[in-house]
Structure formats: C-alpha cells, structure tokens
Amino acid sequence: MRRTLPLVSVTYDVLVIGGGIYGLTIAADAAQRGLSVALVERNDFGSGASFNHLRTIHGGLRYLQTLDISRALESIEERRTLARIAQQYLRPQAFVLPLTSAFIKGPMMMRAGLLLDAVVASGRNVDVPEPLRLPAGHVLSADEARRRFPALGESATHGAAVWHDYVTTEADRLTLAWGLAAARAGATLSNYADATSLRVDGSRVIGARVVDRLSTASTEVAARVVVNATGADIDRLLTPRQLQTRTPMLKAMNLVTRLRAGDAAVGGLTASGRALFMVPWRGRALFGTWESSALSSADHVGPSPREVASFLEEIRRAFPAMTIDRDDLTLVHCGVVPAIVSAQGAVSLQGRQQVRDHATGANAVDGLISVAGTKYTTARIVAEQITNRVIAKLGRSAVPSRTRVAPLPPAEPWLELQREQPALAEPVTDTSPVTVAQIVWAVRHEMAMTLADVVLRRSPLGALGHPGQSALERVATVVANEAGWDMTRVTAEIRAVEDFFSAYAALDRASA
C-alpha cells in the first residue's frame, strides 16, 4: 500500500472521505466488488475514534436484556465473521460480571439471558478456527466466583455471570488491515489528504476538493458517489451546503493503566447501574467505557482533567477492592461518537449507525451518503449495506459482498523482510518485541508518514503509553533513514509524539 492521491484524470465510482474503521471497510467492500474507489483521510488511518476503543469484539449479549434479537444476531454474526477472516488479530476472552439482588441483574435473569444467548448464538463457532471457538456462558455461585476471580472482591455476593467474546491483540493493525485489503483490491488511498469541500453540480455531488497536507497542493477529485464517513466531523463538509445531519455526539473514554490484570475481563457496576470492565490487554488493565453526560463535538475530543477524575471515581465505585489513582494511568483513549438524547434530555451512546442518503429531504442532492457508526464490531456489515446503496445509485447489477469471506491481510507482513535481511530482526528496544523490520516495512509499504504513525498505529510500541525517550530516538533514526528526514524533521517528529502523550496520558496533575 503506497500513498497515492486520487488522480485528476479519473472519475471514481465512489470517493470515501474518512479513514477510520467505517471508511476503510467501505473502501474495501466497494473495491472488492469491482468499483473504482478513492479514499482520503485528513490525518492518519484509524487515528480518531477507531484508535480509542476498548479493544473488544463483542457478540451483543447486552442487547438480549431488552430482547433486541436482531441487533444481537447481527453482532454475533459479525463477531463470527471477524473470527474467520481476521483470526490472527483476535483471541478469546472470558468476561465476568458480578450479579446483584436486583431482579434484572440477578442470577435468575442472567441464567435466562445466557440461555437465550446460547440459542441465538448457536452458530457462533461455525467455520471458526478451533483456537477461537467460544464456549457458552454460565452463572457461578458467589463462592465459586470469588475463588476463580479474586478481582471481584466482595462484589460477587450473588454470584457472577461468565461469557466469552474476543479481544483484539493488534487493534490498530486490524483497523489498518481493512485499508490494506482495499488497496490490494485496487482502491486508491491517501492519508493526510483533507477533503475541504464538496463539489456540486446542480443537485448532484460530483466529488470533492482535496488538499494534500504534506505538500499543500490541492486537487479536484471526481466521483459518481461520495460517502462521507468522517465520524465526529460528519457535518463539517455538509454545513456549507445546508445538508448537516445534526447528529448529537458524546465523549467516550477508556483508560490504559500500568496495573496488572488477571486472565478475565472483570465487570463492575457504577452507582447508576452501568457496567464498567477491566479488560486484560498486553498484560495491563484497560478500563472502559466512560461516557460523558453532556453532548460534545469534534472540537473537544481530548480528555479534560475533570473528566478523567470523574472516570477514576466511577472505577473506584465499580471496583471497591481496587486502588487506582492518576499515577496509575499511562494513556487515555478518548473519542467522540454518536449519541442519543432522551425526551428528558439524558445523553447516552447511540447503539445504531446513523446513515443519511442526501437524495431526499431539504436541500436534497444526489450522489452523497453520510454514515456515522458507533460499533467497531459491526463496521463490516454497515460497509456492506453502504456499498449496496452505492451500487444501486450507480445503476449497476448487484454484486455480492466478499468481505464476509475474504481473509484480511496477515498481521505480520514484515516477517519476510526479516528473513531476507536478518539484521532487521533486531528489536528496537530491549523491552519491546517490535523489530527494525516492522518500522522499515511501515514506511515502505504502509503509508507511515510520521513518527506518530509508526509508534502508535503501525506498531504497538506506544500502545501502553510513552515507550521511553531512547525508543523514540531509535525509531526516529530508522524512519529518518527510510524517509530521508534531516535532523530538524527528526526533532519535530519526536516533539509531536511527546505532545501526543502529554495530551492523552492525562499527566498534567497540576490542573487536576
């Protein structure tokens, strides 16, 4: 995959604006069905809300509590699909949730829910590789729950429910894999390419103006259909044309800590009755997901000290046996995602993707579809549905989606480079499995244009927090040799990564 700006001389079947998980899966699905596809992303692929999720792929057990069978079935099927096409990126994960005396959260209701899940998800392991097959859930007595899961402490006075989902072992590379799949199918992809405005001819969108942020050059991209998949920024391109969706947004946050986690993802209940989970990932404990009680916007993505403090207090209430404070945090994942506002004004996470075909309604224009998703797990099926709409708009014959069965690119493509050049198999630090070959491969074949791209999204070097000054300098030297950076650029790149960790590690205790 090499960075290529969309060609001026080509009218693409579809231009996808936005390179998060939704935009990348749409590009892959459309390209695999034979459409000519261009995708532009104003920053790096997967650097927005897709970077800030809890690293879990779940089968929608919570939907069964409200008997939303269709959503549960969709989540179960997409979980199974990812287990088949992305098996290198997943591992089974036990989840355990303490039960209470409340009827809806008590042992009897949970047994009924898990029994329903066993029926609804009876095909969860069909064609799934043996290591990724998931057992049915069950309820444990209080004594057994405390014995098997000490992290529950005294919270399991009424027993605990146990079920299995997946954790993504390489979360950011899984997101990138969809971009690699799109490029392999012939799509033209470019990061750091900002779609600054839509091109409109009469009552039809015919493309977008795109500015290359690395050179400041601009170009007019022509497309028969434009898909706006810009996430929290969904209305940025729409507002000048009075097409805005006015999708409400809230802030969602997960915490990466230096605390050790056990084998199971352990749940705890907040004062409001909402469940938080402590998820083991790379030997550390991740906590999530906190949601803001007020609406937010793409202009206010970063976590504030007050919000981090609020989340920590929720964790302490949910896990009373655990001691956690600001010094335990190494990274804060924070993103803005679609919300729903109740008649009483309460803000909560929107459970369904928001799709708008702008061919109808006020100021209607054809050739434009906007999508804002909330669930990482179901991004692929949403992409399939969007591509179906695009094909219909193009007047083409229906073509079945291939993303349901086509394996994603391998998780470690640089291994062949290591075999060819054994010297590149050297780790970049004594404490990290990341090798020089992985860094070189990211620059040569994966559009890593900055040091942050390499440290945060092409490798797990910074996944748990700041990797250390010597690691940054070593990686910057490798990237500089590949990309031809001078020392001024190297210094600037290191400073940019330092700024990222300063902002997202919530380390400014003085302002807390």
Secondary structure per residue as TSV (DSSP state, phi and psi in degrees):
chain	resnum	aa	ss	phi	psi
A	1	M	-	360.0	115.7
A	2	R	-	-118.1	144.7
A	3	R	-	-68.6	121.1
A	4	T	-	-139.2	119.5
A	5	L	-	-68.5	147.6
A	6	P	-	-55.3	140.7
A	7	L	-	-77.0	136.8
A	8	V	T	-67.5	-30.8
A	9	S	T	-81.2	-0.6
A	10	V	-	-116.1	136.6
A	11	T	E	-100.4	110.4
A	12	Y	E	-78.3	149.9
A	13	D	E	-62.4	-42.0
A	14	V	E	-144.5	134.4
A	15	L	E	-109.2	119.8
A	16	V	E	-99.3	125.0
A	17	I	E	-106.7	113.0
A	18	G	-	120.6	124.4
A	19	G	-	-116.2	37.9
A	20	G	S	-85.1	-167.8
A	21	I	H	-61.1	-35.5
A	22	Y	H	-72.3	-46.3
A	23	G	H	-62.8	-41.1
A	24	L	H	-67.9	-40.2
A	25	T	H	-68.7	-35.3
A	26	I	H	-63.9	-45.2
A	27	A	H	-61.0	-42.6
A	28	A	H	-65.6	-44.9
A	29	D	H	-63.6	-46.1
A	30	A	H	-65.6	-42.7
A	31	A	H	-66.0	-39.3
A	32	Q	H	-68.4	-18.4
A	33	R	T	-94.3	9.3
A	34	G	T	93.4	6.0
A	35	L	-	-81.8	149.1
A	36	S	-	-82.9	127.0
A	37	V	E	-130.1	136.8
A	38	A	E	-124.7	141.8
A	39	L	E	-131.5	134.4
A	40	V	E	-125.6	140.9
A	41	E	E	-131.8	127.9
A	42	R	S	-70.4	-24.4
A	43	N	S	-116.8	-132.3
A	44	D	-	-103.1	157.5
A	45	F	T	-58.5	132.9
A	46	G	T	66.9	24.3
A	47	S	-	-95.1	-2.8
A	48	G	S	-98.8	-127.4
A	49	A	G	-60.9	-28.0
A	50	S	G	-65.0	-25.9
A	51	F	G	-77.6	-24.0
A	52	N	S	-108.3	56.6
A	53	H	S	-123.7	173.1
A	54	L	-	-84.1	8.8
A	55	R	S	67.0	24.3
A	56	T	E	-116.4	148.0
A	57	I	E	-118.7	109.2
A	58	H	-	-118.4	154.1
A	59	G	-	-92.8	15.2
A	60	G	-	73.7	32.3
A	61	L	G	-57.3	-36.8
A	62	R	G	-65.3	-23.4
A	63	Y	G	-68.4	-24.9
A	64	L	G	-70.7	-20.4
A	65	Q	G	-64.1	-29.4
A	66	T	G	-106.8	13.6
A	67	L	T	57.1	32.6
A	68	D	-	-85.8	76.8
A	69	I	H	-63.8	-38.9
A	70	S	H	-63.3	-41.7
A	71	R	H	-69.9	-37.2
A	72	A	H	-62.8	-45.3
A	73	L	H	-61.1	-41.9
A	74	E	H	-61.6	-44.9
A	75	S	H	-65.9	-41.0
A	76	I	H	-61.9	-44.7
A	77	E	H	-66.4	-40.4
A	78	E	H	-71.4	-34.2
A	79	R	H	-60.5	-44.6
A	80	R	H	-64.9	-40.6
A	81	T	H	-60.8	-45.7
A	82	L	H	-64.0	-34.4
A	83	A	H	-64.7	-26.8
A	84	R	H	-87.3	-40.1
A	85	I	H	-97.5	-12.9
A	86	A	-	-134.8	38.7
A	87	Q	G	-61.6	-26.8
A	88	Q	G	-70.5	-15.4
A	89	Y	G	-101.3	-1.8
A	90	L	E	-125.3	156.6
A	91	R	E	-144.5	145.7
A	92	P	E	-63.7	146.9
A	93	Q	E	-139.3	125.4
A	94	A	E	-76.8	135.9
A	95	F	E	-117.5	136.9
A	96	V	E	-132.7	133.7
A	97	L	E	-129.6	123.6
A	98	P	E	-66.3	144.9
A	99	L	-	-100.3	161.0
A	100	T	-	-124.4	-178.7
A	101	S	S	-80.0	-14.0
A	102	A	S	-64.3	141.3
A	103	F	G	-58.3	-48.5
A	104	I	G	-71.1	-20.8
A	105	K	G	-114.1	17.3
A	106	G	S	-95.0	174.0
A	107	P	H	-58.4	-42.5
A	108	M	H	-64.7	-46.5
A	109	M	H	-65.9	-38.2
A	110	M	H	-68.6	-36.8
A	111	R	H	-61.0	-41.3
A	112	A	H	-64.9	-40.9
A	113	G	H	-65.2	-41.6
A	114	L	H	-70.4	-32.0
A	115	L	H	-66.2	-42.6
A	116	L	H	-63.1	-40.6
A	117	D	H	-61.7	-40.4
A	118	A	H	-61.2	-34.8
A	119	V	H	-76.0	-50.6
A	120	V	H	-64.1	-36.3
A	121	A	T	-100.6	28.0
A	122	S	T	-61.6	-24.5
A	123	G	T	-98.0	18.5
A	124	R	T	-62.2	-24.0
A	125	N	T	-108.4	9.1
A	126	V	T	-64.4	123.0
A	127	D	T	64.2	13.7
A	128	V	-	-87.6	134.9
A	129	P	-	-55.9	145.6
A	130	E	G	-49.8	-45.1
A	131	P	G	-64.9	-17.4
A	132	L	G	-106.6	7.8
A	133	R	-	-74.1	138.3
A	134	L	-	-106.3	132.2
A	135	P	-	-76.4	163.9
A	136	A	-	-72.1	156.2
A	137	G	-	-79.8	164.6
A	138	H	E	-157.0	168.7
A	139	V	E	-110.2	136.1
A	140	L	E	-105.1	150.3
A	141	S	-	-69.0	166.9
A	142	A	H	-60.6	-45.5
A	143	D	H	-64.4	-43.9
A	144	E	H	-66.0	-39.4
A	145	A	H	-62.2	-45.7
A	146	R	H	-68.5	-34.0
A	147	R	H	-68.7	-44.1
A	148	R	H	-80.5	-28.6
A	149	F	-	-131.9	80.0
A	150	P	G	-57.8	-26.0
A	151	A	G	-63.6	-17.9
A	152	L	G	-67.8	-24.7
A	153	G	G	59.6	-136.2
A	154	E	G	-90.5	5.7
A	155	S	G	-72.9	-17.2
A	156	A	-	-93.4	44.0
A	157	T	T	-67.4	-18.4
A	158	H	T	-117.2	21.6
A	159	G	-	91.1	-169.9
A	160	A	E	-151.8	150.6
A	161	A	E	-98.3	139.8
A	162	V	E	-125.9	130.8
A	163	W	E	-146.8	175.1
A	164	H	E	-127.2	137.0
A	165	D	E	-131.6	-157.3
A	166	Y	E	-120.0	153.6
A	167	V	E	-114.9	140.3
A	168	T	E	-82.9	118.8
A	169	T	T	-71.0	-33.6
A	170	E	T	-129.1	76.8
A	171	A	H	-59.9	-47.5
A	172	D	H	-74.3	-30.2
A	173	R	H	-73.9	-27.7
A	174	L	H	-64.6	-43.3
A	175	T	H	-59.7	-48.2
A	176	L	H	-61.4	-32.7
A	177	A	H	-56.9	-33.5
A	178	W	H	-67.3	-34.9
A	179	G	H	-67.8	-41.4
A	180	L	H	-62.2	-39.2
A	181	A	H	-65.3	-39.5
A	182	A	H	-63.9	-44.9
A	183	A	H	-64.1	-39.9
A	184	R	H	-62.1	-29.4
A	185	A	T	-88.1	2.4
A	186	G	T	107.8	2.0
A	187	A	-	-71.7	149.6
A	188	T	E	-99.2	119.4
A	189	L	E	-121.4	144.2
A	190	S	E	-146.7	125.2
A	191	N	E	-89.7	168.5
A	192	Y	S	53.2	37.7
A	193	A	E	-125.4	110.7
A	194	D	E	-98.3	115.7
A	195	A	E	-76.1	107.6
A	196	T	E	-92.1	-20.8
A	197	S	E	-163.4	155.8
A	198	L	E	-83.9	147.7
A	199	R	E	-98.5	127.4
A	200	V	E	-127.9	134.2
A	201	D	E	-121.1	103.3
A	202	G	T	66.4	-116.3
A	203	S	T	-107.8	28.4
A	204	R	E	-138.0	134.2
A	205	V	E	-80.1	129.7
A	206	I	E	-120.9	12.0
A	207	G	E	146.7	-153.4
A	208	A	E	-156.1	154.9
A	209	R	E	-87.3	131.2
A	210	V	E	-123.9	131.4
A	211	V	E	-109.0	125.7
A	212	D	E	-76.1	111.5
A	213	R	T	-71.9	-14.1
A	214	L	T	-88.4	-18.9
A	215	S	T	-128.2	-10.7
A	216	T	-	69.1	3.7
A	217	A	-	-71.2	146.7
A	218	S	E	-119.4	156.3
A	219	T	E	-148.1	156.9
A	220	E	E	-100.6	118.6
A	221	V	E	-101.7	126.8
A	222	A	E	-99.7	136.6
A	223	A	E	-151.5	147.0
A	224	R	E	-75.4	-32.6
A	225	V	E	-137.7	138.0
A	226	V	E	-114.2	131.3
A	227	V	E	-110.4	118.5
A	228	N	E	-91.6	102.3
A	229	A	-	-121.6	50.8
A	230	T	-	-93.1	12.9
A	231	G	G	62.9	-127.1
A	232	A	G	-61.0	-20.4
A	233	D	G	-93.3	22.4
A	234	I	T	-56.1	-32.5
A	235	D	T	-93.1	-1.5
A	236	R	T	-58.3	-46.4
A	237	L	T	-84.1	-18.4
A	238	L	T	-85.5	-34.4
A	239	T	G	-58.4	-43.2
A	240	P	G	-60.1	-20.7
A	241	R	G	-104.0	11.1
A	242	Q	T	55.4	40.3
A	243	L	-	-114.1	8.3
A	244	Q	-	-57.9	144.9
A	245	T	-	-85.6	-21.1
A	246	R	-	54.2	38.7
A	247	T	-	-69.1	119.7
A	248	P	-	-68.5	148.5
A	249	M	E	-129.7	148.3
A	250	L	E	-127.8	164.9
A	251	K	E	-94.5	131.7
A	252	A	E	-119.1	142.4
A	253	M	E	-139.8	140.8
A	254	N	E	-129.2	148.0
A	255	L	E	-113.0	131.8
A	256	V	E	-98.2	130.7
A	257	T	E	-124.7	169.9
A	258	R	E	-89.9	0.0
A	259	L	E	-70.4	144.3
A	260	R	E	-80.8	146.2
A	261	A	-	-118.1	156.0
A	262	G	-	-81.2	-157.4
A	263	D	S	-82.6	-23.7
A	264	A	S	-106.3	151.1
A	265	A	E	-82.0	115.9
A	266	V	E	-102.9	132.3
A	267	G	E	-98.8	156.2
A	268	G	E	-145.7	152.4
A	269	L	E	-100.9	132.8
A	270	T	-	-79.6	175.7
A	271	A	T	-60.9	-29.1
A	272	S	T	-83.3	-4.7
A	273	G	S	91.8	0.6
A	274	R	-	-82.5	145.3
A	275	A	E	-89.6	133.4
A	276	L	E	-108.3	154.8
A	277	F	E	-127.9	141.6
A	278	M	E	-101.4	109.2
A	279	V	E	-106.1	126.5
A	280	P	E	-75.3	127.3
A	281	W	E	-148.7	119.9
A	282	R	T	55.0	36.6
A	283	G	T	80.2	-3.9
A	284	R	E	-108.7	166.2
A	285	A	E	-98.4	122.0
A	286	L	E	-102.3	138.5
A	287	F	E	-117.7	134.5
A	288	G	E	-174.0	169.2
A	289	T	E	-118.2	130.9
A	290	W	E	-83.2	142.2
A	291	E	E	-128.5	138.9
A	292	S	E	-69.4	149.8
A	293	S	E	-90.3	-2.2
A	294	A	E	-127.3	158.6
A	295	L	E	-68.3	151.9
A	296	S	E	-131.7	-171.4
A	297	S	-	-151.6	170.9
A	298	A	T	-64.2	-16.9
A	299	D	T	-81.9	-9.4
A	300	H	-	-132.3	61.4
A	301	V	-	-83.0	-39.6
A	302	G	S	-65.3	152.2
A	303	P	-	-76.7	139.2
A	304	S	-	-92.2	154.5
A	305	P	H	-55.1	-37.0
A	306	R	H	-64.7	-40.5
A	307	E	H	-68.4	-39.4
A	308	V	H	-63.3	-42.2
A	309	A	H	-62.8	-39.0
A	310	S	H	-63.5	-41.8
A	311	F	H	-64.6	-44.9
A	312	L	H	-59.6	-38.5
A	313	E	H	-66.4	-38.4
A	314	E	H	-62.2	-40.0
A	315	I	H	-64.5	-43.4
A	316	R	H	-61.4	-37.4
A	317	R	H	-72.9	-37.0
A	318	A	H	-75.5	-29.3
A	319	F	-	-128.3	72.9
A	320	P	T	-62.9	-21.2
A	321	A	T	-82.4	-4.2
A	322	M	-	-107.3	140.0
A	323	T	-	-103.4	121.7
A	324	I	-	-144.2	136.5
A	325	D	-	-142.3	-176.4
A	326	R	G	-59.5	-32.1
A	327	D	G	-67.0	-17.3
A	328	D	G	-83.9	-11.2
A	329	L	E	-82.2	137.4
A	330	T	E	-117.1	-21.3
A	331	L	E	-163.0	142.5
A	332	V	E	-114.7	122.3
A	333	H	E	-92.4	122.6
A	334	C	E	-141.6	130.9
A	335	G	E	-145.8	168.2
A	336	V	E	-113.4	127.3
A	337	V	E	-134.4	160.8
A	338	P	E	-59.4	142.4
A	339	A	E	-123.6	170.8
A	340	I	E	-128.8	140.9
A	341	V	E	-115.8	122.6
A	342	S	-	-74.2	169.8
A	343	A	T	-60.6	-26.6
A	344	Q	T	-87.7	0.2
A	345	G	-	91.0	3.5
A	346	A	-	-73.2	139.7
A	347	V	E	-104.7	131.3
A	348	S	E	-146.6	166.3
A	349	L	E	-64.7	134.2
A	350	Q	-	-76.3	122.6
A	351	G	-	-82.6	-17.4
A	352	R	S	-117.8	150.3
A	353	Q	-	-64.7	147.7
A	354	Q	E	-106.0	116.8
A	355	V	E	-121.1	130.6
A	356	R	E	-128.8	119.8
A	357	D	E	-93.6	113.5
A	358	H	T	-79.1	9.8
A	359	A	T	-74.7	-11.3
A	360	T	S	-124.9	161.8
A	361	G	S	95.1	-175.8
A	362	A	T	-63.0	143.1
A	363	N	T	54.1	36.5
A	364	A	-	-58.8	139.8
A	365	V	-	-135.6	144.4
A	366	D	B	-91.3	165.0
A	367	G	S	81.6	16.7
A	368	L	E	-139.2	127.5
A	369	I	E	-127.4	133.6
A	370	S	E	-113.5	141.1
A	371	V	E	-139.8	135.0
A	372	A	E	-130.2	118.0
A	373	G	-	-105.1	162.8
A	374	T	-	-120.6	-23.8
A	375	K	-	-114.2	124.4
A	376	Y	S	-63.3	-41.5
A	377	T	T	-58.2	-38.8
A	378	T	T	-102.0	15.5
A	379	A	H	-59.5	-37.3
A	380	R	H	-64.4	-44.4
A	381	I	H	-68.9	-33.2
A	382	V	H	-64.0	-41.5
A	383	A	H	-61.2	-41.4
A	384	E	H	-59.9	-42.6
A	385	Q	H	-67.6	-39.9
A	386	I	H	-64.4	-43.6
A	387	T	H	-63.7	-36.0
A	388	N	H	-56.9	-42.4
A	389	R	H	-65.5	-41.8
A	390	V	H	-61.8	-46.3
A	391	I	H	-60.4	-40.7
A	392	A	H	-63.8	-41.7
A	393	K	H	-63.6	-34.6
A	394	L	H	-77.4	-9.7
A	395	G	T	71.7	24.7
A	396	R	-	-90.8	160.4
A	397	S	-	-68.9	145.0
A	398	A	-	-61.1	137.1
A	399	V	-	-126.6	127.4
A	400	P	-	-66.1	146.3
A	401	S	-	-67.4	142.9
A	402	R	S	-105.6	-11.4
A	403	T	T	-66.9	-17.5
A	404	R	T	-70.0	-24.8
A	405	V	T	-124.0	-19.6
A	406	A	S	-77.5	119.9
A	407	P	-	-60.7	142.4
A	408	L	-	-73.4	158.0
A	409	P	-	-56.1	155.2
A	410	P	-	-62.1	154.5
A	411	A	S	-75.1	-24.2
A	412	E	-	-130.9	67.5
A	413	P	T	-68.9	-15.6
A	414	W	T	-78.9	-4.1
A	415	L	H	-62.7	-34.5
A	416	E	H	-64.3	-38.7
A	417	L	H	-62.2	-39.9
A	418	Q	H	-63.6	-38.4
A	419	R	H	-66.8	-37.5
A	420	E	H	-73.2	-34.8
A	421	Q	-	-130.5	84.5
A	422	P	G	-54.3	-27.4
A	423	A	G	-63.4	-26.5
A	424	L	G	-78.4	-6.5
A	425	A	G	-77.9	-2.5
A	426	E	S	-67.4	131.8
A	427	P	B	-63.6	147.6
A	428	V	S	-75.8	-22.2
A	429	T	S	-140.8	163.8
A	430	D	T	-70.4	-19.7
A	431	T	T	-109.1	5.3
A	432	S	-	-124.1	142.6
A	433	P	-	-79.6	-4.7
A	434	V	-	-67.8	129.1
A	435	T	B	-104.4	165.2
A	436	V	H	-59.7	-36.3
A	437	A	H	-60.4	-38.5
A	438	Q	H	-64.1	-39.1
A	439	I	H	-67.1	-46.0
A	440	V	H	-61.3	-44.1
A	441	W	H	-61.8	-40.7
A	442	A	H	-60.4	-39.8
A	443	V	H	-74.0	-40.7
A	444	R	H	-76.9	-35.6
A	445	H	H	-128.3	-2.2
A	446	E	S	-130.1	22.4
A	447	M	-	56.5	33.8
A	448	A	-	-75.7	107.1
A	449	M	-	-101.3	-15.7
A	450	T	S	-133.3	167.8
A	451	L	H	-65.8	-36.5
A	452	A	H	-62.3	-38.4
A	453	D	I	-55.9	-42.8
A	454	V	I	-73.0	-48.3
A	455	V	I	-70.9	-35.2
A	456	L	I	-101.0	-32.6
A	457	R	I	-125.4	-22.1
A	458	R	I	-95.6	-16.4
A	459	S	S	-141.8	162.4
A	460	P	S	-88.9	17.0
A	461	L	T	-57.2	-40.1
A	462	G	T	-107.3	16.4
A	463	A	T	-66.4	-28.0
A	464	L	T	-103.6	4.0
A	465	G	S	131.3	-171.4
A	466	H	-	-57.1	124.9
A	467	P	-	-80.2	-5.4
A	468	G	-	107.1	147.3
A	469	Q	H	-62.1	-40.8
A	470	S	H	-65.8	-36.0
A	471	A	H	-65.7	-43.7
A	472	L	H	-60.3	-43.1
A	473	E	H	-67.1	-39.5
A	474	R	H	-64.7	-46.9
A	475	V	H	-65.6	-40.7
A	476	A	H	-60.3	-36.7
A	477	T	H	-65.3	-42.9
A	478	V	H	-63.4	-46.2
A	479	V	H	-64.3	-41.2
A	480	A	H	-59.9	-40.7
A	481	N	H	-65.2	-35.2
A	482	E	H	-78.0	-40.7
A	483	A	H	-95.2	-8.9
A	484	G	T	77.9	32.0
A	485	W	-	-75.9	146.6
A	486	D	-	-92.3	178.1
A	487	M	H	-66.4	-30.8
A	488	T	H	-62.6	-43.3
A	489	R	H	-67.2	-41.6
A	490	V	H	-59.2	-46.1
A	491	T	H	-61.3	-42.3
A	492	A	H	-65.4	-38.6
A	493	E	H	-68.0	-41.7
A	494	I	H	-63.3	-41.6
A	495	R	H	-62.9	-38.7
A	496	A	H	-63.5	-39.7
A	497	V	H	-68.2	-40.8
A	498	E	H	-59.4	-41.3
A	499	D	H	-63.8	-39.0
A	500	F	H	-59.8	-49.8
A	501	F	H	-67.3	-32.4
A	502	S	H	-64.0	-38.8
A	503	A	H	-76.8	-38.7
A	504	Y	H	-104.4	-0.9
A	505	A	T	-95.2	-4.3
A	506	A	T	52.5	48.8
A	507	L	-	-95.1	-0.7
A	508	D	-	-82.4	77.1
A	509	R	G	-62.9	-27.8
A	510	A	G	-62.5	-30.0
A	511	S	G	-93.3	2.6
A	512	A	-	-69.8	360.0
